């Protein structure tokens, strides 16, 4: 079974403060075909950040191999709703961690609320360093940011170590197992970010 973790992209899709609005315009020709034009920032909706987002000469999205974007994925649940900073002690981290981690916080339920982009759960520096030590390939989260709003420290730590970041996952209320096959498929685009189709598959 596949579980889609991707927000639908459409007009009025919520965007990070000051990011370009998502605009999809479709024109119809003689009732035979349609052509659509897209204007958007690449950090809209469920998306991936490549190392070059913050790291000079870092990998672009097109340079991340498929082998690093697909694989066994641990689901780590953050259940301390009183603390927005996710600490090591808040998570049950398996002894044999897979190369991809999904952080499940439940914040995706705030997707269309005003506080979604500014009051999210985010990673502590200590847990980011732990993920680096575990040599993971990528981390995906159901919040708009691995950092606290207005900060970039965690992005830079992860991306400097070639760990890609996926933000704005959804539908994690359908994810009940501790491990899945994970798929995080971006456009093959020569840029720092990309829209992504993200989903998991049960074993």
Biotite code that builds the C-alpha atoms (Angstrom):
import biotite.structure as struc

atoms = struc.array([
    struc.Atom([0.000, 0.000, 0.000], chain_id="A", res_id=1, res_name="UNK", atom_name="CA", element="C"),
    struc.Atom([1.193, 3.515, -0.844], chain_id="A", res_id=2, res_name="UNK", atom_name="CA", element="C"),
    struc.Atom([0.487, 6.561, 1.347], chain_id="A", res_id=3, res_name="UNK", atom_name="CA", element="C"),
    struc.Atom([0.805, 9.946, -0.352], chain_id="A", res_id=4, res_name="UNK", atom_name="CA", element="C"),
    struc.Atom([2.463, 12.555, 1.898], chain_id="A", res_id=5, res_name="UNK", atom_name="CA", element="C"),
    struc.Atom([2.278, 15.414, -0.605], chain_id="A", res_id=6, res_name="UNK", atom_name="CA", element="C"),
    struc.Atom([0.214, 18.588, -0.489], chain_id="A", res_id=7, res_name="UNK", atom_name="CA", element="C"),
    struc.Atom([-1.746, 19.313, -3.675], chain_id="A", res_id=8, res_name="UNK", atom_name="CA", element="C"),
    struc.Atom([-0.391, 22.338, -5.554], chain_id="A", res_id=9, res_name="UNK", atom_name="CA", element="C"),
    struc.Atom([-3.141, 24.736, -6.566], chain_id="A", res_id=10, res_name="UNK", atom_name="CA", element="C"),
    struc.Atom([-3.938, 28.426, -6.632], chain_id="A", res_id=11, res_name="UNK", atom_name="CA", element="C"),
    struc.Atom([-3.982, 29.856, -3.113], chain_id="A", res_id=12, res_name="UNK", atom_name="CA", element="C"),
    struc.Atom([-1.589, 27.187, -1.826], chain_id="A", res_id=13, res_name="UNK", atom_name="CA", element="C"),
    struc.Atom([-0.141, 28.609, 1.409], chain_id="A", res_id=14, res_name="UNK", atom_name="CA", element="C"),
    struc.Atom([3.434, 29.881, 1.015], chain_id="A", res_id=15, res_name="UNK", atom_name="CA", element="C"),
    struc.Atom([6.199, 30.900, 3.390], chain_id="A", res_id=16, res_name="UNK", atom_name="CA", element="C"),
    struc.Atom([6.039, 34.626, 4.300], chain_id="A", res_id=17, res_name="UNK", atom_name="CA", element="C"),
    struc.Atom([7.402, 36.817, 1.470], chain_id="A", res_id=18, res_name="UNK", atom_name="CA", element="C"),
    struc.Atom([7.755, 33.866, -0.935], chain_id="A", res_id=19, res_name="UNK", atom_name="CA", element="C"),
    struc.Atom([6.168, 34.172, -4.405], chain_id="A", res_id=20, res_name="UNK", atom_name="CA", element="C"),
    struc.Atom([2.510, 33.223, -4.590], chain_id="A", res_id=21, res_name="UNK", atom_name="CA", element="C"),
    struc.Atom([1.605, 30.028, -6.455], chain_id="A", res_id=22, res_name="UNK", atom_name="CA", element="C"),
    struc.Atom([-0.154, 30.910, -9.716], chain_id="A", res_id=23, res_name="UNK", atom_name="CA", element="C"),
    struc.Atom([-1.393, 28.283, -12.153], chain_id="A", res_id=24, res_name="UNK", atom_name="CA", element="C"),
    struc.Atom([-3.062, 29.631, -15.269], chain_id="A", res_id=25, res_name="UNK", atom_name="CA", element="C"),
    struc.Atom([-4.696, 27.361, -17.839], chain_id="A", res_id=26, res_name="UNK", atom_name="CA", element="C"),
    struc.Atom([-5.688, 28.422, -21.323], chain_id="A", res_id=27, res_name="UNK", atom_name="CA", element="C"),
    struc.Atom([-8.042, 26.371, -23.494], chain_id="A", res_id=28, res_name="UNK", atom_name="CA", element="C"),
    struc.Atom([-7.733, 26.190, -27.287], chain_id="A", res_id=29, res_name="UNK", atom_name="CA", element="C"),
    struc.Atom([-10.836, 25.500, -29.402], chain_id="A", res_id=30, res_name="UNK", atom_name="CA", element="C"),
    struc.Atom([-12.081, 22.878, -26.943], chain_id="A", res_id=31, res_name="UNK", atom_name="CA", element="C"),
    struc.Atom([-9.277, 20.583, -28.138], chain_id="A", res_id=32, res_name="UNK", atom_name="CA", element="C"),
    struc.Atom([-6.454, 21.069, -25.674], chain_id="A", res_id=33, res_name="UNK", atom_name="CA", element="C"),
    struc.Atom([-5.242, 23.180, -22.802], chain_id="A", res_id=34, res_name="UNK", atom_name="CA", element="C"),
    struc.Atom([-1.857, 24.612, -21.890], chain_id="A", res_id=35, res_name="UNK", atom_name="CA", element="C"),
    struc.Atom([-0.938, 25.736, -18.381], chain_id="A", res_id=36, res_name="UNK", atom_name="CA", element="C"),
    struc.Atom([1.521, 28.327, -17.182], chain_id="A", res_id=37, res_name="UNK", atom_name="CA", element="C"),
    struc.Atom([3.060, 28.173, -13.723], chain_id="A", res_id=38, res_name="UNK", atom_name="CA", element="C"),
    struc.Atom([4.535, 30.955, -11.587], chain_id="A", res_id=39, res_name="UNK", atom_name="CA", element="C"),
    struc.Atom([5.798, 29.904, -8.186], chain_id="A", res_id=40, res_name="UNK", atom_name="CA", element="C"),
    struc.Atom([8.684, 29.677, -5.788], chain_id="A", res_id=41, res_name="UNK", atom_name="CA", element="C"),
    struc.Atom([10.259, 26.227, -5.678], chain_id="A", res_id=42, res_name="UNK", atom_name="CA", element="C"),
    struc.Atom([9.859, 26.067, -1.892], chain_id="A", res_id=43, res_name="UNK", atom_name="CA", element="C"),
    struc.Atom([6.063, 25.917, -2.233], chain_id="A", res_id=44, res_name="UNK", atom_name="CA", element="C"),
    struc.Atom([4.117, 23.009, -0.773], chain_id="A", res_id=45, res_name="UNK", atom_name="CA", element="C"),
    struc.Atom([5.883, 19.711, -0.184], chain_id="A", res_id=46, res_name="UNK", atom_name="CA", element="C"),
    struc.Atom([9.402, 20.383, -1.447], chain_id="A", res_id=47, res_name="UNK", atom_name="CA", element="C"),
    struc.Atom([13.038, 19.405, -1.134], chain_id="A", res_id=48, res_name="UNK", atom_name="CA", element="C"),
    struc.Atom([15.983, 21.630, -0.179], chain_id="A", res_id=49, res_name="UNK", atom_name="CA", element="C"),
    struc.Atom([19.292, 20.642, -1.777], chain_id="A", res_id=50, res_name="UNK", atom_name="CA", element="C"),
    struc.Atom([22.676, 21.525, -0.214], chain_id="A", res_id=51, res_name="UNK", atom_name="CA", element="C"),
    struc.Atom([23.228, 24.534, -2.492], chain_id="A", res_id=52, res_name="UNK", atom_name="CA", element="C"),
    struc.Atom([20.229, 26.227, -0.845], chain_id="A", res_id=53, res_name="UNK", atom_name="CA", element="C"),
    struc.Atom([22.691, 27.486, 1.778], chain_id="A", res_id=54, res_name="UNK", atom_name="CA", element="C"),
    struc.Atom([26.062, 25.884, 0.967], chain_id="A", res_id=55, res_name="UNK", atom_name="CA", element="C"),
    struc.Atom([28.280, 27.457, -1.691], chain_id="A", res_id=56, res_name="UNK", atom_name="CA", element="C"),
    struc.Atom([29.106, 24.883, -4.409], chain_id="A", res_id=57, res_name="UNK", atom_name="CA", element="C"),
    struc.Atom([26.755, 22.397, -2.712], chain_id="A", res_id=58, res_name="UNK", atom_name="CA", element="C"),
    struc.Atom([24.750, 19.878, -4.730], chain_id="A", res_id=59, res_name="UNK", atom_name="CA", element="C"),
    struc.Atom([21.758, 21.048, -6.723], chain_id="A", res_id=60, res_name="UNK", atom_name="CA", element="C"),
    struc.Atom([18.571, 19.002, -6.809], chain_id="A", res_id=61, res_name="UNK", atom_name="CA", element="C"),
    struc.Atom([19.535, 17.448, -10.150], chain_id="A", res_id=62, res_name="UNK", atom_name="CA", element="C"),
    struc.Atom([22.762, 16.184, -8.574], chain_id="A", res_id=63, res_name="UNK", atom_name="CA", element="C"),
    struc.Atom([21.102, 14.196, -5.787], chain_id="A", res_id=64, res_name="UNK", atom_name="CA", element="C"),
    struc.Atom([21.043, 10.552, -6.856], chain_id="A", res_id=65, res_name="UNK", atom_name="CA", element="C"),
    struc.Atom([17.843, 8.524, -6.856], chain_id="A", res_id=66, res_name="UNK", atom_name="CA", element="C"),
    struc.Atom([19.523, 5.974, -4.602], chain_id="A", res_id=67, res_name="UNK", atom_name="CA", element="C"),
    struc.Atom([19.695, 8.674, -1.935], chain_id="A", res_id=68, res_name="UNK", atom_name="CA", element="C"),
    struc.Atom([16.037, 9.691, -2.397], chain_id="A", res_id=69, res_name="UNK", atom_name="CA", element="C"),
    struc.Atom([14.475, 6.231, -2.179], chain_id="A", res_id=70, res_name="UNK", atom_name="CA", element="C"),
    struc.Atom([14.928, 3.686, 0.576], chain_id="A", res_id=71, res_name="UNK", atom_name="CA", element="C"),
    struc.Atom([14.007, 2.329, 3.968], chain_id="A", res_id=72, res_name="UNK", atom_name="CA", element="C"),
    struc.Atom([12.672, 5.118, 6.139], chain_id="A", res_id=73, res_name="UNK", atom_name="CA", element="C"),
    struc.Atom([12.275, 5.402, 9.900], chain_id="A", res_id=74, res_name="UNK", atom_name="CA", element="C"),
    struc.Atom([9.234, 7.222, 11.288], chain_id="A", res_id=75, res_name="UNK", atom_name="CA", element="C"),
    struc.Atom([10.175, 9.168, 14.422], chain_id="A", res_id=76, res_name="UNK", atom_name="CA", element="C"),
    struc.Atom([7.238, 10.521, 16.424], chain_id="A", res_id=77, res_name="UNK", atom_name="CA", element="C"),
    struc.Atom([7.521, 13.779, 18.347], chain_id="A", res_id=78, res_name="UNK", atom_name="CA", element="C"),
    struc.Atom([4.845, 13.730, 21.018], chain_id="A", res_id=79, res_name="UNK", atom_name="CA", element="C"),
    struc.Atom([6.009, 16.532, 23.343], chain_id="A", res_id=80, res_name="UNK", atom_name="CA", element="C"),
    struc.Atom([3.512, 19.151, 22.213], chain_id="A", res_id=81, res_name="UNK", atom_name="CA", element="C"),
    struc.Atom([4.584, 21.576, 24.954], chain_id="A", res_id=82, res_name="UNK", atom_name="CA", element="C"),
    struc.Atom([8.064, 22.047, 23.502], chain_id="A", res_id=83, res_name="UNK", atom_name="CA", element="C"),
    struc.Atom([8.429, 23.365, 19.954], chain_id="A", res_id=84, res_name="UNK", atom_name="CA", element="C"),
    struc.Atom([12.145, 22.538, 19.884], chain_id="A", res_id=85, res_name="UNK", atom_name="CA", element="C"),
    struc.Atom([12.502, 18.816, 19.161], chain_id="A", res_id=86, res_name="UNK", atom_name="CA", element="C"),
    struc.Atom([15.108, 17.380, 21.522], chain_id="A", res_id=87, res_name="UNK", atom_name="CA", element="C"),
    struc.Atom([16.889, 14.015, 21.425], chain_id="A", res_id=88, res_name="UNK", atom_name="CA", element="C"),
    struc.Atom([14.973, 12.825, 24.477], chain_id="A", res_id=89, res_name="UNK", atom_name="CA", element="C"),
    struc.Atom([11.666, 13.549, 22.702], chain_id="A", res_id=90, res_name="UNK", atom_name="CA", element="C"),
    struc.Atom([12.275, 10.791, 20.130], chain_id="A", res_id=91, res_name="UNK", atom_name="CA", element="C"),
    struc.Atom([12.731, 7.032, 20.202], chain_id="A", res_id=92, res_name="UNK", atom_name="CA", element="C"),
    struc.Atom([15.643, 6.595, 17.814], chain_id="A", res_id=93, res_name="UNK", atom_name="CA", element="C"),
    struc.Atom([16.227, 2.972, 16.734], chain_id="A", res_id=94, res_name="UNK", atom_name="CA", element="C"),
    struc.Atom([19.630, 1.416, 17.201], chain_id="A", res_id=95, res_name="UNK", atom_name="CA", element="C"),
    struc.Atom([19.959, 0.660, 13.492], chain_id="A", res_id=96, res_name="UNK", atom_name="CA", element="C"),
    struc.Atom([18.729, 3.864, 11.880], chain_id="A", res_id=97, res_name="UNK", atom_name="CA", element="C"),
    struc.Atom([17.847, 3.804, 8.189], chain_id="A", res_id=98, res_name="UNK", atom_name="CA", element="C"),
    struc.Atom([19.264, 6.323, 5.720], chain_id="A", res_id=99, res_name="UNK", atom_name="CA", element="C"),
    struc.Atom([16.052, 8.400, 5.605], chain_id="A", res_id=100, res_name="UNK", atom_name="CA", element="C"),
    struc.Atom([14.092, 9.779, 8.541], chain_id="A", res_id=101, res_name="UNK", atom_name="CA", element="C"),
    struc.Atom([10.550, 11.171, 8.662], chain_id="A", res_id=102, res_name="UNK", atom_name="CA", element="C"),
    struc.Atom([9.750, 13.325, 11.669], chain_id="A", res_id=103, res_name="UNK", atom_name="CA", element="C"),
    struc.Atom([6.062, 13.101, 12.548], chain_id="A", res_id=104, res_name="UNK", atom_name="CA", element="C"),
    struc.Atom([4.921, 16.046, 14.685], chain_id="A", res_id=105, res_name="UNK", atom_name="CA", element="C"),
    struc.Atom([1.270, 16.469, 13.689], chain_id="A", res_id=106, res_name="UNK", atom_name="CA", element="C"),
    struc.Atom([1.921, 20.089, 12.679], chain_id="A", res_id=107, res_name="UNK", atom_name="CA", element="C"),
    struc.Atom([0.601, 19.405, 9.150], chain_id="A", res_id=108, res_name="UNK", atom_name="CA", element="C"),
    struc.Atom([-2.884, 19.768, 10.625], chain_id="A", res_id=109, res_name="UNK", atom_name="CA", element="C"),
    struc.Atom([-2.202, 23.518, 10.920], chain_id="A", res_id=110, res_name="UNK", atom_name="CA", element="C"),
    struc.Atom([-1.535, 23.801, 7.150], chain_id="A", res_id=111, res_name="UNK", atom_name="CA", element="C"),
    struc.Atom([-4.052, 26.562, 6.386], chain_id="A", res_id=112, res_name="UNK", atom_name="CA", element="C"),
    struc.Atom([-3.875, 28.307, 9.755], chain_id="A", res_id=113, res_name="UNK", atom_name="CA", element="C"),
    struc.Atom([-2.133, 31.662, 10.190], chain_id="A", res_id=114, res_name="UNK", atom_name="CA", element="C"),
    struc.Atom([0.431, 30.291, 12.642], chain_id="A", res_id=115, res_name="UNK", atom_name="CA", element="C"),
    struc.Atom([1.602, 27.428, 10.399], chain_id="A", res_id=116, res_name="UNK", atom_name="CA", element="C"),
    struc.Atom([4.773, 29.087, 9.099], chain_id="A", res_id=117, res_name="UNK", atom_name="CA", element="C"),
    struc.Atom([5.827, 30.961, 12.243], chain_id="A", res_id=118, res_name="UNK", atom_name="CA", element="C"),
    struc.Atom([5.067, 28.735, 15.228], chain_id="A", res_id=119, res_name="UNK", atom_name="CA", element="C"),
    struc.Atom([6.209, 25.327, 13.995], chain_id="A", res_id=120, res_name="UNK", atom_name="CA", element="C"),
    struc.Atom([8.100, 22.514, 15.676], chain_id="A", res_id=121, res_name="UNK", atom_name="CA", element="C"),
    struc.Atom([11.798, 22.580, 14.741], chain_id="A", res_id=122, res_name="UNK", atom_name="CA", element="C"),
    struc.Atom([15.003, 20.607, 15.327], chain_id="A", res_id=123, res_name="UNK", atom_name="CA", element="C"),
    struc.Atom([17.450, 21.300, 18.129], chain_id="A", res_id=124, res_name="UNK", atom_name="CA", element="C"),
    struc.Atom([21.121, 21.620, 17.206], chain_id="A", res_id=125, res_name="UNK", atom_name="CA", element="C"),
    struc.Atom([21.866, 18.525, 19.283], chain_id="A", res_id=126, res_name="UNK", atom_name="CA", element="C"),
    struc.Atom([19.478, 16.316, 17.344], chain_id="A", res_id=127, res_name="UNK", atom_name="CA", element="C"),
    struc.Atom([20.697, 17.693, 14.013], chain_id="A", res_id=128, res_name="UNK", atom_name="CA", element="C"),
    struc.Atom([24.254, 16.728, 15.008], chain_id="A", res_id=129, res_name="UNK", atom_name="CA", element="C"),
    struc.Atom([23.018, 13.266, 16.018], chain_id="A", res_id=130, res_name="UNK", atom_name="CA", element="C"),
    struc.Atom([21.471, 12.772, 12.571], chain_id="A", res_id=131, res_name="UNK", atom_name="CA", element="C"),
    struc.Atom([24.788, 13.827, 11.034], chain_id="A", res_id=132, res_name="UNK", atom_name="CA", element="C"),
    struc.Atom([26.637, 11.287, 13.183], chain_id="A", res_id=133, res_name="UNK", atom_name="CA", element="C"),
    struc.Atom([24.162, 8.605, 12.089], chain_id="A", res_id=134, res_name="UNK", atom_name="CA", element="C"),
    struc.Atom([25.100, 9.426, 8.457], chain_id="A", res_id=135, res_name="UNK", atom_name="CA", element="C"),
    struc.Atom([21.527, 9.701, 7.233], chain_id="A", res_id=136, res_name="UNK", atom_name="CA", element="C"),
    struc.Atom([20.919, 10.801, 3.631], chain_id="A", res_id=137, res_name="UNK", atom_name="CA", element="C"),
    struc.Atom([17.764, 12.841, 4.150], chain_id="A", res_id=138, res_name="UNK", atom_name="CA", element="C"),
    struc.Atom([15.203, 14.077, 6.627], chain_id="A", res_id=139, res_name="UNK", atom_name="CA", element="C"),
    struc.Atom([11.551, 14.876, 5.930], chain_id="A", res_id=140, res_name="UNK", atom_name="CA", element="C"),
    struc.Atom([9.197, 16.689, 8.297], chain_id="A", res_id=141, res_name="UNK", atom_name="CA", element="C"),
    struc.Atom([5.532, 17.738, 8.451], chain_id="A", res_id=142, res_name="UNK", atom_name="CA", element="C"),
    struc.Atom([6.384, 21.357, 9.286], chain_id="A", res_id=143, res_name="UNK", atom_name="CA", element="C"),
    struc.Atom([7.454, 24.265, 7.043], chain_id="A", res_id=144, res_name="UNK", atom_name="CA", element="C"),
    struc.Atom([10.930, 24.445, 8.496], chain_id="A", res_id=145, res_name="UNK", atom_name="CA", element="C"),
    struc.Atom([13.581, 22.380, 10.279], chain_id="A", res_id=146, res_name="UNK", atom_name="CA", element="C"),
    struc.Atom([14.587, 25.689, 11.890], chain_id="A", res_id=147, res_name="UNK", atom_name="CA", element="C"),
    struc.Atom([12.727, 28.038, 14.180], chain_id="A", res_id=148, res_name="UNK", atom_name="CA", element="C"),
    struc.Atom([11.125, 30.832, 12.152], chain_id="A", res_id=149, res_name="UNK", atom_name="CA", element="C"),
    struc.Atom([13.729, 33.408, 11.128], chain_id="A", res_id=150, res_name="UNK", atom_name="CA", element="C"),
    struc.Atom([16.719, 31.113, 11.791], chain_id="A", res_id=151, res_name="UNK", atom_name="CA", element="C"),
    struc.Atom([18.893, 29.037, 9.424], chain_id="A", res_id=152, res_name="UNK", atom_name="CA", element="C"),
    struc.Atom([21.317, 27.163, 11.706], chain_id="A", res_id=153, res_name="UNK", atom_name="CA", element="C"),
    struc.Atom([19.782, 23.703, 11.297], chain_id="A", res_id=154, res_name="UNK", atom_name="CA", element="C"),
    struc.Atom([19.456, 24.035, 7.525], chain_id="A", res_id=155, res_name="UNK", atom_name="CA", element="C"),
    struc.Atom([23.137, 24.898, 7.263], chain_id="A", res_id=156, res_name="UNK", atom_name="CA", element="C"),
    struc.Atom([24.238, 22.072, 9.564], chain_id="A", res_id=157, res_name="UNK", atom_name="CA", element="C"),
    struc.Atom([22.318, 19.414, 7.637], chain_id="A", res_id=158, res_name="UNK", atom_name="CA", element="C"),
    struc.Atom([22.960, 20.705, 4.121], chain_id="A", res_id=159, res_name="UNK", atom_name="CA", element="C"),
    struc.Atom([26.695, 21.157, 4.803], chain_id="A", res_id=160, res_name="UNK", atom_name="CA", element="C"),
    struc.Atom([26.777, 17.420, 5.485], chain_id="A", res_id=161, res_name="UNK", atom_name="CA", element="C"),
    struc.Atom([24.905, 16.536, 2.267], chain_id="A", res_id=162, res_name="UNK", atom_name="CA", element="C"),
    struc.Atom([21.660, 15.732, 4.077], chain_id="A", res_id=163, res_name="UNK", atom_name="CA", element="C"),
    struc.Atom([18.711, 16.819, 1.964], chain_id="A", res_id=164, res_name="UNK", atom_name="CA", element="C"),
    struc.Atom([15.625, 18.283, 3.665], chain_id="A", res_id=165, res_name="UNK", atom_name="CA", element="C"),
    struc.Atom([11.975, 17.779, 2.730], chain_id="A", res_id=166, res_name="UNK", atom_name="CA", element="C"),
    struc.Atom([9.439, 20.122, 4.330], chain_id="A", res_id=167, res_name="UNK", atom_name="CA", element="C"),
    struc.Atom([5.636, 20.379, 4.421], chain_id="A", res_id=168, res_name="UNK", atom_name="CA", element="C"),
    struc.Atom([4.727, 16.702, 4.483], chain_id="A", res_id=169, res_name="UNK", atom_name="CA", element="C"),
    struc.Atom([1.055, 15.922, 5.055], chain_id="A", res_id=170, res_name="UNK", atom_name="CA", element="C"),
    struc.Atom([-1.230, 12.934, 5.776], chain_id="A", res_id=171, res_name="UNK", atom_name="CA", element="C"),
    struc.Atom([1.035, 11.592, 8.509], chain_id="A", res_id=172, res_name="UNK", atom_name="CA", element="C"),
    struc.Atom([-2.058, 10.600, 10.476], chain_id="A", res_id=173, res_name="UNK", atom_name="CA", element="C"),
    struc.Atom([-2.213, 7.678, 8.014], chain_id="A", res_id=174, res_name="UNK", atom_name="CA", element="C"),
    struc.Atom([1.318, 6.562, 8.904], chain_id="A", res_id=175, res_name="UNK", atom_name="CA", element="C"),
    struc.Atom([1.167, 4.077, 11.797], chain_id="A", res_id=176, res_name="UNK", atom_name="CA", element="C"),
    struc.Atom([4.215, 1.823, 11.368], chain_id="A", res_id=177, res_name="UNK", atom_name="CA", element="C"),
    struc.Atom([7.764, 2.576, 12.522], chain_id="A", res_id=178, res_name="UNK", atom_name="CA", element="C"),
    struc.Atom([9.354, 1.847, 9.154], chain_id="A", res_id=179, res_name="UNK", atom_name="CA", element="C"),
    struc.Atom([8.381, 2.101, 5.471], chain_id="A", res_id=180, res_name="UNK", atom_name="CA", element="C"),
    struc.Atom([9.913, 2.263, 2.037], chain_id="A", res_id=181, res_name="UNK", atom_name="CA", element="C"),
    struc.Atom([10.177, 5.993, 1.368], chain_id="A", res_id=182, res_name="UNK", atom_name="CA", element="C"),
    struc.Atom([10.108, 7.820, -1.977], chain_id="A", res_id=183, res_name="UNK", atom_name="CA", element="C"),
    struc.Atom([11.002, 11.517, -2.286], chain_id="A", res_id=184, res_name="UNK", atom_name="CA", element="C"),
    struc.Atom([10.941, 12.311, -6.003], chain_id="A", res_id=185, res_name="UNK", atom_name="CA", element="C"),
    struc.Atom([11.783, 15.858, -7.174], chain_id="A", res_id=186, res_name="UNK", atom_name="CA", element="C"),
    struc.Atom([12.027, 17.340, -10.633], chain_id="A", res_id=187, res_name="UNK", atom_name="CA", element="C"),
    struc.Atom([15.426, 16.822, -12.239], chain_id="A", res_id=188, res_name="UNK", atom_name="CA", element="C"),
    struc.Atom([16.026, 20.544, -11.990], chain_id="A", res_id=189, res_name="UNK", atom_name="CA", element="C"),
    struc.Atom([19.247, 22.544, -11.800], chain_id="A", res_id=190, res_name="UNK", atom_name="CA", element="C"),
    struc.Atom([18.262, 24.513, -8.697], chain_id="A", res_id=191, res_name="UNK", atom_name="CA", element="C"),
    struc.Atom([18.411, 24.661, -4.909], chain_id="A", res_id=192, res_name="UNK", atom_name="CA", element="C"),
    struc.Atom([14.879, 23.302, -4.418], chain_id="A", res_id=193, res_name="UNK", atom_name="CA", element="C"),
    struc.Atom([12.067, 21.487, -6.158], chain_id="A", res_id=194, res_name="UNK", atom_name="CA", element="C"),
    struc.Atom([8.435, 20.547, -5.821], chain_id="A", res_id=195, res_name="UNK", atom_name="CA", element="C"),
    struc.Atom([8.386, 16.912, -4.792], chain_id="A", res_id=196, res_name="UNK", atom_name="CA", element="C"),
    struc.Atom([6.095, 13.884, -4.798], chain_id="A", res_id=197, res_name="UNK", atom_name="CA", element="C"),
    struc.Atom([6.607, 12.205, -1.457], chain_id="A", res_id=198, res_name="UNK", atom_name="CA", element="C"),
    struc.Atom([5.078, 8.888, -0.447], chain_id="A", res_id=199, res_name="UNK", atom_name="CA", element="C"),
    struc.Atom([5.760, 5.765, 1.578], chain_id="A", res_id=200, res_name="UNK", atom_name="CA", element="C"),
    struc.Atom([5.046, 2.112, 0.931], chain_id="A", res_id=201, res_name="UNK", atom_name="CA", element="C"),
    struc.Atom([4.353, -0.578, 3.500], chain_id="A", res_id=202, res_name="UNK", atom_name="CA", element="C"),
    struc.Atom([6.624, -3.616, 3.464], chain_id="A", res_id=203, res_name="UNK", atom_name="CA", element="C"),
])
